[in-house]
Amino acid sequence: MKDATVRRLQALEEEYTFAVNAAVGENRDDLVELLASEYPDAALEVLRSDAA
């Protein structure tokens, strides 16, 4: 895996972790579920763009 891809995946993880933690702090379980369901697709998109 390319270093740039690893960095993009790490940045994505940090972004989602921050967003989920904020949603938890606001008692927004609906948003936590939405973010959790979106994350795999977002990560897959990073991987797909690496393969292109």
Buried (B, 14 or more C-beta within 10 A) or exposed (E): EEEEBEEBBEEBEEEBEEBBEEBEEEEBEEBBEBBEEEBEEBBEEBEEEBEE
